[in-house]
Structures are given as C-alpha cells and as structure tokens.
Amino acid sequence: MGYRYKKVNNRKILIEGPRLQSQKIKFLRQYLQLVDQNVTFVFLNETWIYEHGSAVRRWVFEGDRRGMPEKVCMNEGKRFTILHAGGKFGFLEGCDLFLDSKVDSRDYHKTMTGDLFKQWTEQQLIPNVKQMSGKVVVIMDNAPYHSVHAEQLPNFSWKKSKLQLWLHQNEIPFDSNLTKKQLYEIIKPNILSRKKYLIDELLSKNGIQVLRLPPYHCQYNPIEMVWGFCKQYDNKHILEQPSGKLKVANLWKKALSKYTPEMWLNSVKHCEQIINEDRVRLMGNESVQDIPPIIISLADSDDESIISFRSESTDDISLEDENLECSEEEDERKIVCKDEQMICLLETTESENQSDVELLTVEFVD
C-alpha cells in the first residue's frame, strides 16, 4: 500500500494513523456502494472572501529573498463567509449564503455556528433538495458546526452525580458505590451507540442521507475546486468597482455564475478519480460487493481471551489479547468488545452451530 515499517524521528511528516485509515476505508466503502445505487450526491462547504480581495502574486526580484515574503500583506478589508451546495447538475438553486464577519479574526470558522448552519439546512438546503428526483445523499466534512450532537454526551469532566444521573436516565445498571472513573468505564462503550449528529438526524427525518468525509480529505469534495475558480475570478475583478457589501455580493454571484454545470461535472469526475485511486490502493481491485463482511465468532473455547475473526473468503484468524474484555448490553443481540486502544460495537447473529457477531462500528480510544 506504499507504506514501510521504519524508525521515525521528531521531524513533522504527514502520516495516516490507524484511526484515519479506518475512517477513510469506511467512507470509500459507503461512497462506492452509493454510486452503485445511482444516487445523486450534493456537496456542501464553507469558504471566505475579502472586501478588497486576497493578493497571491506580486512582482519580486528573484535574487533577493527579502523580496519574496511567505505572505503578501495588504489591506484585505472586511471578510465575508460563504456557504453553498452543488453537484454534477451545478449549484443547488436557493442554497447560497453570504454572511458578514461578526468577529475580528481571519478564521471564518468563528463566523459560522451550529445554529446558523442548522437554520440554513432547514430553510434552504432541505426545501431545495426535496425538489430533486430520486435518492439524494449530502456529503460534508466534520467541521464543529456540522457535528453538533443531537444529545449532550457525557465526558470525564462531568461530576460523579451527573454521570450517575445519565446512567439512570438511559436505564444502564450500575453500583452506586462505584468511583467516578469506574462509572465512566461503564459509560464509554454506551457512548458509541448513542453518538448522533443533529444535522444528520434532521436530514434523515426528511429522507436525505448524510455521508461524512474522512478528516483531512478535502480532495474528495469537488466544491473545493469551485471555490478556487470563483476566488480567482473575484480577486481579478474586485478592484474594478467600489468597495461595499452589496458590490462584493454582486461580484461573488457573478463569479458563481461563471462556474457552469459542465465544470461542476468535470470537478466531480476528478474527485471520483482520486477516490477510485485510493480505493485500489487500500482495498484492491475488488468491487465493494465482492468484499465479504468481517464476522467475529463467539464459539466456546477453553481460552476466554481468544476471539476468532472469520470471513467468507478466508480461513479463521484468531486474535489473542489478555486485556480484551467482552460484556453484553441490555440488548442481547449486541455486545461490546473493548481494550485500551479501541471499542467495537458488534451485533450477534445466530447460526446452526455457533453464535457470530457482525462488526458494526469501531472507535479508537486516545
């Protein structure tokens, strides 16, 4: 897969850890399955522009390092935050959002909030997506305002009494004499199955599925190329007119109109090519349907620390771990396996000779 096990030093390098790779493979599986279902993808994201544009080029003397600063300083003026959505068909009509910056910061993430994004989703995204025919899947990243939890989940900073109340409200048995740390150990496996995002639930109620990009993989989102083109057009023409919010907004609309549905289609195809290249690198040339699910066998064994992983196309593989713990939840069909590095939520399936469980989710523990 292009990786080699070797000793590394303290220099900063870009690597993919186990957590990121598992999220990446999960996304690739889900995306390719949806492609086979002939769904319509809608991509969304935020960006920003400045009242006076952003200078990225200037005349410099190549022999003078002082003449080549890392960043060009200029009076960029007021910052505006942009939100939009689109796909192979072009921009989704009625989904453009143009916001003033409310804080004196270059970070546009401080302008957008969970409430603003929820309001945009309810008032602009959902009504326009509903007018589309067929199944629609919305693809977005994991920005904080996209990832507001549907319910507040406990963490170790909670007081012991609050942890006990949460366990009681969720009908999870516990001993009142347990310490705070012991209570949280009971809670951790149950957080995974209750972790739901407010936006995902909102879209799901309206018949719209959500697919989230793996972290640090903006190259899978074609709207990033849209922003690059539109910003270039904006920077080129911004000084041709007086400054002001209305002037900037009108120029930005003109920049969006220059990005045609044909250009959108080419951007989507480019991202699909990158996704397919990563799929071949990480998963081989097999189609998603040909890759069998991982089944964990819970057959009786003299050694309780041995769990057998089996697949329809491979022989049984045993994993021995003295620290591995298995505990059944209230629902007898589900079981949680955990160790110091990961928590797996599994679902049991009965067969003729043994009980098997299918791997539902995996969460790596920091």
C-alpha positions in Angstrom: 0.0 0.0 0.0 3.0 2.3 -0.2 4.0 2.2 3.5 7.1 0.8 5.1 7.6 0.0 8.8 10.6 2.0 9.9 12.0 4.1 12.7 10.9 7.8 12.6 12.5 10.9 14.1 10.9 14.0 15.5 10.6 15.8 12.2 7.0 16.7 11.3 5.7 14.5 8.5 2.2 13.7 7.2 1.1 10.2 8.0 -2.2 8.3 8.2 -2.7 6.7 11.6 -5.0 3.6 12.2 -8.0 5.8 13.1 -7.8 7.9 10.0 -7.3 4.8 7.7 -10.3 3.1 9.2 -12.4 6.2 8.7 -11.1 6.5 5.1 -11.9 2.9 4.2 -15.3 3.3 5.8 -16.0 6.3 3.6 -14.7 4.6 0.5 -17.0 1.5 1.1 -20.1 3.7 1.7 -19.4 6.0 -1.3 -18.8 3.2 -3.8 -22.0 1.4 -2.5 -24.0 4.6 -3.1 -22.5 5.0 -6.5 -23.8 1.6 -7.5 -27.3 2.7 -6.3 -27.2 5.6 -8.7 -27.9 8.2 -6.1 -27.5 12.0 -6.6 -24.7 13.5 -4.5 -24.9 17.0 -3.1 -21.6 18.5 -1.9 -21.5 21.5 0.5 -18.9 23.5 2.2 -18.0 27.0 3.5 -15.3 29.4 2.4 -14.5 33.1 2.7 -13.7 36.2 0.6 -12.4 39.7 1.4 -13.8 43.1 0.5 -10.6 44.1 -1.3 -9.7 40.6 -2.5 -6.7 38.5 -1.5 -3.3 39.1 -3.2 -1.5 35.9 -4.0 1.0 37.3 -6.6 3.3 40.3 -6.8 6.4 41.4 -8.7 9.6 40.4 -6.9 13.3 40.2 -7.5 14.2 36.6 -7.6 17.7 37.1 -6.3 16.5 38.9 -3.2 15.0 36.6 -0.5 13.6 39.7 1.3 11.6 40.4 -1.8 9.8 37.1 -1.6 7.8 37.1 1.7 5.8 34.0 2.6 2.6 36.1 2.6 1.7 39.2 0.8 0.5 41.9 3.2 -2.3 44.2 2.0 -5.5 45.8 3.3 -7.9 43.0 2.5 -10.8 44.8 4.2 -13.9 43.1 5.7 -14.2 39.3 5.5 -17.4 37.5 4.3 -18.2 33.9 4.9 -19.8 31.9 2.0 -21.9 28.7 2.2 -23.3 26.8 -0.8 -24.1 23.4 -2.2 -24.0 21.7 -5.6 -23.2 18.6 -7.6 -23.0 17.2 -11.2 -26.0 19.3 -12.1 -24.3 22.6 -11.0 -25.2 24.8 -8.0 -28.3 23.9 -6.0 -30.6 26.8 -6.5 -31.5 28.8 -3.5 -28.7 27.5 -1.3 -26.3 30.4 -1.4 -25.5 32.1 1.9 -23.4 35.3 2.2 -22.5 36.3 5.8 -20.7 39.3 7.3 -17.9 38.5 9.7 -19.0 39.1 13.2 -15.6 38.8 14.8 -12.2 40.4 14.1 -10.5 37.2 13.1 -9.1 35.7 9.9 -10.6 32.3 10.8 -14.0 32.0 9.1 -14.9 29.1 11.3 -15.6 31.6 14.1 -18.3 33.2 12.0 -20.3 30.1 11.2 -22.0 28.4 14.1 -24.1 25.3 14.7 -27.3 27.3 15.0 -26.6 29.2 11.7 -25.8 26.0 9.9 -28.9 24.3 11.2 -31.0 27.3 10.2 -29.5 27.2 6.6 -30.2 23.5 6.4 -33.8 23.8 7.5 -34.7 26.9 5.4 -32.5 26.5 2.3 -31.0 23.1 1.9 -33.9 20.7 2.7 -36.6 22.5 0.7 -34.4 22.6 -2.4 -33.2 19.0 -2.1 -36.8 17.8 -1.7 -37.5 19.2 -5.2 -34.9 16.8 -6.7 -35.9 13.4 -8.0 -34.5 10.1 -6.7 -32.4 9.4 -3.7 -30.1 12.3 -2.6 -27.0 12.0 -0.4 -25.4 15.0 1.1 -21.6 14.9 1.6 -20.0 17.2 4.1 -16.9 17.4 6.3 -16.7 17.2 10.1 -16.4 20.9 11.0 -17.6 21.6 14.5 -20.8 23.4 13.3 -21.6 20.3 11.1 -21.1 18.0 14.1 -23.3 19.3 16.9 -24.5 16.3 18.9 -28.2 15.5 18.9 -27.9 15.0 22.7 -25.2 16.0 25.1 -22.9 13.0 25.7 -21.1 12.5 29.0 -17.3 13.0 29.4 -14.9 12.5 32.2 -15.1 16.2 33.2 -18.7 15.6 34.4 -19.4 15.4 38.1 -20.0 11.9 39.5 -23.6 12.7 40.3 -24.2 13.9 36.7 -22.7 10.6 35.4 -24.9 8.6 37.7 -28.0 10.6 36.5 -27.1 9.9 32.9 -26.8 6.2 33.6 -30.1 6.2 35.4 -31.9 8.1 32.6 -30.6 5.6 30.0 -31.5 2.6 32.1 -27.9 1.3 32.4 -27.4 -0.7 35.6 -24.5 0.4 37.9 -23.5 0.2 41.5 -23.9 3.4 43.4 -20.7 2.7 45.3 -18.5 2.9 42.2 -16.0 5.6 41.8 -16.2 8.3 39.1 -13.6 6.5 36.9 -15.4 3.2 37.2 -18.7 4.9 36.3 -17.1 6.4 33.2 -15.7 3.0 32.2 -19.3 1.7 32.1 -20.4 4.8 30.1 -17.7 4.7 27.4 -19.0 1.7 25.4 -22.5 3.1 25.5 -21.5 6.5 24.1 -20.6 4.9 20.8 -24.1 3.7 20.1 -25.6 7.0 21.1 -23.3 9.3 19.2 -25.6 11.0 16.7 -25.3 14.4 15.0 -28.2 16.9 15.0 -27.8 17.7 11.3 -27.7 14.0 10.3 -30.9 13.4 12.3 -32.6 16.4 10.8 -31.8 15.4 7.2 -32.7 11.8 7.8 -36.2 12.7 9.0 -36.6 14.4 5.6 -35.5 11.4 3.7 -31.9 12.7 3.0 -28.9 10.6 3.8 -25.6 12.1 5.0 -22.1 10.8 4.1 -19.2 12.4 6.0 -15.8 12.9 4.5 -12.8 11.4 6.4 -10.8 14.0 8.3 -8.2 16.0 6.2 -9.6 14.7 2.9 -11.0 17.9 1.2 -9.7 16.4 -2.1 -12.8 14.2 -2.1 -15.0 17.3 -2.2 -15.4 18.9 -5.7 -16.7 22.2 -4.2 -13.1 23.0 -3.2 -12.2 23.4 -6.9 -15.3 25.5 -7.3 -14.1 27.9 -4.6 -10.6 28.1 -6.2 -12.0 29.2 -9.5 -14.6 31.6 -8.1 -12.0 33.2 -5.7 -9.6 33.7 -8.6 -12.3 35.5 -10.6 -13.3 37.6 -7.6 -9.7 38.6 -6.9 -9.2 39.6 -10.6 -12.2 41.9 -10.8 -12.7 43.1 -7.2 -10.7 46.3 -7.7 -12.7 47.3 -10.8 -15.6 48.5 -8.6 -16.1 50.5 -5.4 -16.0 48.6 -2.1 -19.0 47.7 0.0 -21.0 44.6 0.9 -23.5 44.9 -2.0 -20.8 45.3 -4.6 -18.9 42.3 -3.2 -22.0 40.2 -3.0 -22.9 41.0 -6.6 -19.4 40.2 -7.9 -19.4 36.9 -6.0 -22.8 35.9 -7.6 -21.2 36.7 -11.0 -18.2 34.5 -10.1 -20.6 31.7 -9.2 -22.4 32.0 -12.5 -19.1 31.6 -14.4 -18.8 28.1 -12.9 -21.0 26.1 -15.3 -22.7 22.7 -14.7 -20.2 21.2 -17.2 -17.3 22.5 -15.0 -19.1 21.0 -11.9 -19.3 17.7 -13.7 -15.6 17.7 -14.5 -14.8 18.6 -10.9 -16.9 15.7 -9.6 -15.2 13.3 -12.1 -11.8 14.5 -10.9 -12.7 13.7 -7.3 -14.2 10.3 -8.3 -10.8 9.5 -9.9 -9.0 10.3 -6.7 -11.4 8.2 -4.7 -11.0 5.3 -7.1 -7.3 5.5 -6.9 -7.4 5.4 -3.1 -9.8 2.5 -3.2 -7.4 0.5 -5.4 -4.5 1.4 -3.1 -6.3 0.5 0.1 -8.8 -2.1 -0.9 -7.6 -3.6 -4.2 -9.5 -4.1 -7.4 -12.4 -6.0 -5.9 -15.8 -4.3 -6.0 -17.4 -3.5 -2.8 -19.9 -6.3 -3.2 -17.1 -8.8 -3.5 -15.5 -7.9 -0.2 -17.1 -10.0 2.5 -18.0 -8.6 5.9 -15.8 -9.4 8.9 -17.5 -11.9 11.3 -16.3 -12.5 14.8 -17.1 -15.9 16.1 -18.0 -16.4 19.7 -17.7 -20.2 19.7 -16.9 -21.8 23.0 -13.2 -22.0 23.8 -11.0 -23.1 26.7 -9.2 -19.8 26.4 -11.6 -16.9 27.0 -9.1 -14.4 25.6 -9.3 -15.8 22.1 -11.8 -14.3 19.7 -12.0 -15.8 16.2 -12.4 -13.5 13.2 -13.7 -15.3 10.2 -14.6 -14.2 6.6 -16.5 -16.0 3.9 -13.4 -15.9 1.7 -10.6 -16.6 4.2 -9.8 -19.0 6.9 -10.4 -18.3 10.6 -7.9 -15.9 12.1 -7.5 -15.9 15.9 -6.6 -12.8 17.9 -5.2 -13.4 21.4 -5.3 -10.5 23.8 -5.2 -10.9 27.6 -6.6 -7.3 28.1 -9.6 -7.9 25.9 -13.0 -7.6 27.7 -16.4 -8.6 26.4 -19.6 -7.5 28.1 -23.2 -7.9 26.9 -25.5 -4.9 26.8 -29.2 -4.9 27.8 -30.0 -5.9 24.2 -28.8 -9.5 24.0 -28.2 -9.1 20.2 -25.4 -6.6 20.8 -22.0 -7.0 22.5 -19.2 -4.6 23.2 -15.5 -5.7 22.9 -13.0 -3.2 24.2 -9.3 -2.9 25.0 -7.0 0.0 25.7 -6.9 1.0 22.0 -10.4 0.5 20.6 -14.1 -0.1 21.3 -16.1 -2.3 18.9 -19.9 -2.4 18.8 -21.0 -5.7 17.5 -24.3 -7.4 16.6 -24.9 -11.1 17.2 -26.3 -13.4 14.6 -27.3 -17.0 15.4 -26.2 -19.8 13.2 -26.6 -23.6 13.4 -23.5 -24.4 15.3 -22.3 -21.2 16.8 -23.1 -17.6 17.6 -21.5 -15.0 15.3 -21.4 -11.2 15.6 -21.1 -8.7 12.8 -18.7 -5.8 13.3 -20.9 -2.6 13.2 -18.6 0.2 14.4 -15.0 0.7 15.7 -13.9 3.6 17.7 -10.2 4.1 18.5 -9.5 5.4 22.0 -7.0 8.1 22.6 
